Amino acid sequence: MELTSEQQTILEGAQGDYLAQCMRWLVEWGEVMGARRLIPADNTHVLLPVPNRMARGASPETIERYVADLQAACAQPTHARCTCTVHTLFVTLDDLDLPENDPAQVRMQRDLTAAMVKAGYIPTFTCAPYLVGNVPLKGEICAWTESSAVVYANSILGARTTRHGTESAIAASLLGLVPEFGVLLDENGVVRGQGLVNSREHIESLFEAKRLDLPSIQDETNMLHDPQDITPMALANLGIELASEAGVLLERTIEIAKEEIGDFSIDQLVEIISRDNKAGDHEKFVLENRFLTSRLF
């Protein structure tokens, strides 16, 4: 990758070992994805949770090591240019007697929360940052975790973000940089949709728009709903559907069933799916099997 002199010195450790590691994460990821350079990012949504039941069966040492890595991240100030919000947690911060709450990890999360706030993160604790104030502008370069939020940012807001993981979103928050790669181009080399794309879900959402000969997923929304009914929450739900395999087909199937039948059965949903001429064979297969499998439970 072509790094600036400042980026190169950070990579070599001029601003400390942790920022050097962050730069290495971004550079190595960018090289694998074919990026030529790093570009400024000024909006991040980051995963900073203790694992709780997500790490069921893990040894205490493994959990402590994982949390220590997050604490090391929160010991660094966020980049002055970045608005940095935080993804949902896997524990509550209150003293609630819940089987889901590991008391030791609740204490870890409280300590981590204090550190992240001091570092400059906004403790939104949500998978939908755009519903609580983090609404990037059109064309703004972001680094967001959460696949449904990535779809919303790219397809509804017109911002630009790949789907990030924990390490890359932390690195973007501290360095204010992301690798530039993956813009989906049409056959003429023109950008077809907003967004730097590297996630299966967002690629599918853009191809879905192209298959329907629509310029954007907003037009798909207008096909499914009365425009007066399109609220931020409805668009958020659409993003969740787009982040799930065959989600758009499911939305379309339910709308058709409500209009044609009213009270419908699983067999009637499967029949509607089978005659849908907008969906691909794999999409139909996935959704049909989900409905048919549901009979077993």
Secondary structure as a PSIPRED ss2 file (coil, helix, strand):
# PSIPRED VFORMAT (PSIPRED V4.0)

   1 M C   1.000  0.000  0.000
   2 E C   1.000  0.000  0.000
   3 L C   1.000  0.000  0.000
   4 T C   1.000  0.000  0.000
   5 S H   0.000  1.000  0.000
   6 E H   0.000  1.000  0.000
   7 Q H   0.000  1.000  0.000
   8 Q H   0.000  1.000  0.000
   9 T H   0.000  1.000  0.000
  10 I H   0.000  1.000  0.000
  11 L H   0.000  1.000  0.000
  12 E C   1.000  0.000  0.000
  13 G C   1.000  0.000  0.000
  14 A C   1.000  0.000  0.000
  15 Q C   1.000  0.000  0.000
  16 G C   1.000  0.000  0.000
  17 D H   0.000  1.000  0.000
  18 Y H   0.000  1.000  0.000
  19 L H   0.000  1.000  0.000
  20 A H   0.000  1.000  0.000
  21 Q H   0.000  1.000  0.000
  22 C H   0.000  1.000  0.000
  23 M H   0.000  1.000  0.000
  24 R H   0.000  1.000  0.000
  25 W H   0.000  1.000  0.000
  26 L H   0.000  1.000  0.000
  27 V H   0.000  1.000  0.000
  28 E H   0.000  1.000  0.000
  29 W H   0.000  1.000  0.000
  30 G H   0.000  1.000  0.000
  31 E H   0.000  1.000  0.000
  32 V H   0.000  1.000  0.000
  33 M H   0.000  1.000  0.000
  34 G C   1.000  0.000  0.000
  35 A C   1.000  0.000  0.000
  36 R C   1.000  0.000  0.000
  37 R C   1.000  0.000  0.000
  38 L E   0.000  0.000  1.000
  39 I E   0.000  0.000  1.000
  40 P E   0.000  0.000  1.000
  41 A C   1.000  0.000  0.000
  42 D C   1.000  0.000  0.000
  43 N E   0.000  0.000  1.000
  44 T E   0.000  0.000  1.000
  45 H E   0.000  0.000  1.000
  46 V E   0.000  0.000  1.000
  47 L C   1.000  0.000  0.000
  48 L C   1.000  0.000  0.000
  49 P C   1.000  0.000  0.000
  50 V C   1.000  0.000  0.000
  51 P C   1.000  0.000  0.000
  52 N H   0.000  1.000  0.000
  53 R H   0.000  1.000  0.000
  54 M H   0.000  1.000  0.000
  55 A H   0.000  1.000  0.000
  56 R C   1.000  0.000  0.000
  57 G C   1.000  0.000  0.000
  58 A C   1.000  0.000  0.000
  59 S C   1.000  0.000  0.000
  60 P H   0.000  1.000  0.000
  61 E H   0.000  1.000  0.000
  62 T H   0.000  1.000  0.000
  63 I H   0.000  1.000  0.000
  64 E H   0.000  1.000  0.000
  65 R H   0.000  1.000  0.000
  66 Y H   0.000  1.000  0.000
  67 V H   0.000  1.000  0.000
  68 A H   0.000  1.000  0.000
  69 D H   0.000  1.000  0.000
  70 L H   0.000  1.000  0.000
  71 Q H   0.000  1.000  0.000
  72 A H   0.000  1.000  0.000
  73 A H   0.000  1.000  0.000
  74 C H   0.000  1.000  0.000
  75 A C   1.000  0.000  0.000
  76 Q C   1.000  0.000  0.000
  77 P C   1.000  0.000  0.000
  78 T C   1.000  0.000  0.000
  79 H C   1.000  0.000  0.000
  80 A C   1.000  0.000  0.000
  81 R C   1.000  0.000  0.000
  82 C C   1.000  0.000  0.000
  83 T E   0.000  0.000  1.000
  84 C E   0.000  0.000  1.000
  85 T E   0.000  0.000  1.000
  86 V E   0.000  0.000  1.000
  87 H C   1.000  0.000  0.000
  88 T C   1.000  0.000  0.000
  89 L C   1.000  0.000  0.000
  90 F C   1.000  0.000  0.000
  91 V C   1.000  0.000  0.000
  92 T C   1.000  0.000  0.000
  93 L C   1.000  0.000  0.000
  94 D C   1.000  0.000  0.000
  95 D C   1.000  0.000  0.000
  96 L C   1.000  0.000  0.000
  97 D C   1.000  0.000  0.000
  98 L C   1.000  0.000  0.000
  99 P C   1.000  0.000  0.000
 100 E C   1.000  0.000  0.000
 101 N C   1.000  0.000  0.000
 102 D C   1.000  0.000  0.000
 103 P H   0.000  1.000  0.000
 104 A H   0.000  1.000  0.000
 105 Q H   0.000  1.000  0.000
 106 V H   0.000  1.000  0.000
 107 R H   0.000  1.000  0.000
 108 M H   0.000  1.000  0.000
 109 Q H   0.000  1.000  0.000
 110 R H   0.000  1.000  0.000
 111 D H   0.000  1.000  0.000
 112 L H   0.000  1.000  0.000
 113 T H   0.000  1.000  0.000
 114 A H   0.000  1.000  0.000
 115 A H   0.000  1.000  0.000
 116 M H   0.000  1.000  0.000
 117 V H   0.000  1.000  0.000
 118 K H   0.000  1.000  0.000
 119 A H   0.000  1.000  0.000
 120 G C   1.000  0.000  0.000
 121 Y C   1.000  0.000  0.000
 122 I E   0.000  0.000  1.000
 123 P C   1.000  0.000  0.000
 124 T C   1.000  0.000  0.000
 125 F C   1.000  0.000  0.000
 126 T C   1.000  0.000  0.000
 127 C C   1.000  0.000  0.000
 128 A C   1.000  0.000  0.000
 129 P H   0.000  1.000  0.000
 130 Y H   0.000  1.000  0.000
 131 L H   0.000  1.000  0.000
 132 V C   1.000  0.000  0.000
 133 G C   1.000  0.000  0.000
 134 N C   1.000  0.000  0.000
 135 V C   1.000  0.000  0.000
 136 P C   1.000  0.000  0.000
 137 L C   1.000  0.000  0.000
 138 K C   1.000  0.000  0.000
 139 G C   1.000  0.000  0.000
 140 E C   1.000  0.000  0.000
 141 I E   0.000  0.000  1.000
 142 C E   0.000  0.000  1.000
 143 A E   0.000  0.000  1.000
 144 W E   0.000  0.000  1.000
 145 T C   1.000  0.000  0.000
 146 E C   1.000  0.000  0.000
 147 S H   0.000  1.000  0.000
 148 S H   0.000  1.000  0.000
 149 A H   0.000  1.000  0.000
 150 V H   0.000  1.000  0.000
 151 V H   0.000  1.000  0.000
 152 Y H   0.000  1.000  0.000
 153 A H   0.000  1.000  0.000
 154 N H   0.000  1.000  0.000
 155 S H   0.000  1.000  0.000
 156 I H   0.000  1.000  0.000
 157 L H   0.000  1.000  0.000
 158 G C   1.000  0.000  0.000
 159 A C   1.000  0.000  0.000
 160 R E   0.000  0.000  1.000
 161 T C   1.000  0.000  0.000
 162 T C   1.000  0.000  0.000
 163 R E   0.000  0.000  1.000
 164 H C   1.000  0.000  0.000
 165 G C   1.000  0.000  0.000
 166 T H   0.000  1.000  0.000
 167 E H   0.000  1.000  0.000
 168 S H   0.000  1.000  0.000
 169 A H   0.000  1.000  0.000
 170 I H   0.000  1.000  0.000
 171 A H   0.000  1.000  0.000
 172 A H   0.000  1.000  0.000
 173 S H   0.000  1.000  0.000
 174 L H   0.000  1.000  0.000
 175 L H   0.000  1.000  0.000
 176 G C   1.000  0.000  0.000
 177 L E   0.000  0.000  1.000
 178 V E   0.000  0.000  1.000
 179 P E   0.000  0.000  1.000
 180 E C   1.000  0.000  0.000
 181 F C   1.000  0.000  0.000
 182 G C   1.000  0.000  0.000
 183 V E   0.000  0.000  1.000
 184 L E   0.000  0.000  1.000
 185 L E   0.000  0.000  1.000
 186 D C   1.000  0.000  0.000
 187 E C   1.000  0.000  0.000
 188 N C   1.000  0.000  0.000
 189 G C   1.000  0.000  0.000
 190 V C   1.000  0.000  0.000
 191 V E   0.000  0.000  1.000
 192 R E   0.000  0.000  1.000
 193 G E   0.000  0.000  1.000
 194 Q E   0.000  0.000  1.000
 195 G E   0.000  0.000  1.000
 196 L E   0.000  0.000  1.000
 197 V C   1.000  0.000  0.000
 198 N C   1.000  0.000  0.000
 199 S C   1.000  0.000  0.000
 200 R H   0.000  1.000  0.000
 201 E H   0.000  1.000  0.000
 202 H H   0.000  1.000  0.000
 203 I H   0.000  1.000  0.000
 204 E H   0.000  1.000  0.000
 205 S H   0.000  1.000  0.000
 206 L H   0.000  1.000  0.000
 207 F H   0.000  1.000  0.000
 208 E H   0.000  1.000  0.000
 209 A H   0.000  1.000  0.000
 210 K H   0.000  1.000  0.000
 211 R H   0.000  1.000  0.000
 212 L C   1.000  0.000  0.000
 213 D C   1.000  0.000  0.000
 214 L C   1.000  0.000  0.000
 215 P C   1.000  0.000  0.000
 216 S C   1.000  0.000  0.000
 217 I H   0.000  1.000  0.000
 218 Q H   0.000  1.000  0.000
 219 D H   0.000  1.000  0.000
 220 E H   0.000  1.000  0.000
 221 T H   0.000  1.000  0.000
 222 N H   0.000  1.000  0.000
 223 M H   0.000  1.000  0.000
 224 L H   0.000  1.000  0.000
 225 H C   1.000  0.000  0.000
 226 D C   1.000  0.000  0.000
 227 P H   0.000  1.000  0.000
 228 Q H   0.000  1.000  0.000
 229 D H   0.000  1.000  0.000
 230 I C   1.000  0.000  0.000
 231 T C   1.000  0.000  0.000
 232 P H   0.000  1.000  0.000
 233 M H   0.000  1.000  0.000
 234 A H   0.000  1.000  0.000
 235 L H   0.000  1.000  0.000
 236 A H   0.000  1.000  0.000
 237 N H   0.000  1.000  0.000
 238 L H   0.000  1.000  0.000
 239 G H   0.000  1.000  0.000
 240 I H   0.000  1.000  0.000
 241 E H   0.000  1.000  0.000
 242 L H   0.000  1.000  0.000
 243 A C   1.000  0.000  0.000
 244 S C   1.000  0.000  0.000
 245 E C   1.000  0.000  0.000
 246 A C   1.000  0.000  0.000
 247 G H   0.000  1.000  0.000
 248 V H   0.000  1.000  0.000
 249 L H   0.000  1.000  0.000
 250 L H   0.000  1.000  0.000
 251 E H   0.000  1.000  0.000
 252 R H   0.000  1.000  0.000
 253 T H   0.000  1.000  0.000
 254 I H   0.000  1.000  0.000
 255 E H   0.000  1.000  0.000
 256 I H   0.000  1.000  0.000
 257 A H   0.000  1.000  0.000
 258 K H   0.000  1.000  0.000
 259 E H   0.000  1.000  0.000
 260 E H   0.000  1.000  0.000
 261 I C   1.000  0.000  0.000
 262 G C   1.000  0.000  0.000
 263 D C   1.000  0.000  0.000
 264 F C   1.000  0.000  0.000
 265 S C   1.000  0.000  0.000
 266 I H   0.000  1.000  0.000
 267 D H   0.000  1.000  0.000
 268 Q H   0.000  1.000  0.000
 269 L H   0.000  1.000  0.000
 270 V H   0.000  1.000  0.000
 271 E H   0.000  1.000  0.000
 272 I H   0.000  1.000  0.000
 273 I H   0.000  1.000  0.000
 274 S H   0.000  1.000  0.000
 275 R C   1.000  0.000  0.000
 276 D C   1.000  0.000  0.000
 277 N C   1.000  0.000  0.000
 278 K C   1.000  0.000  0.000
 279 A C   1.000  0.000  0.000
 280 G C   1.000  0.000  0.000
 281 D H   0.000  1.000  0.000
 282 H H   0.000  1.000  0.000
 283 E H   0.000  1.000  0.000
 284 K H   0.000  1.000  0.000
 285 F H   0.000  1.000  0.000
 286 V H   0.000  1.000  0.000
 287 L H   0.000  1.000  0.000
 288 E H   0.000  1.000  0.000
 289 N H   0.000  1.000  0.000
 290 R H   0.000  1.000  0.000
 291 F H   0.000  1.000  0.000
 292 L H   0.000  1.000  0.000
 293 T H   0.000  1.000  0.000
 294 S H   0.000  1.000  0.000
 295 R C   1.000  0.000  0.000
 296 L C   1.000  0.000  0.000
 297 F C   1.000  0.000  0.000
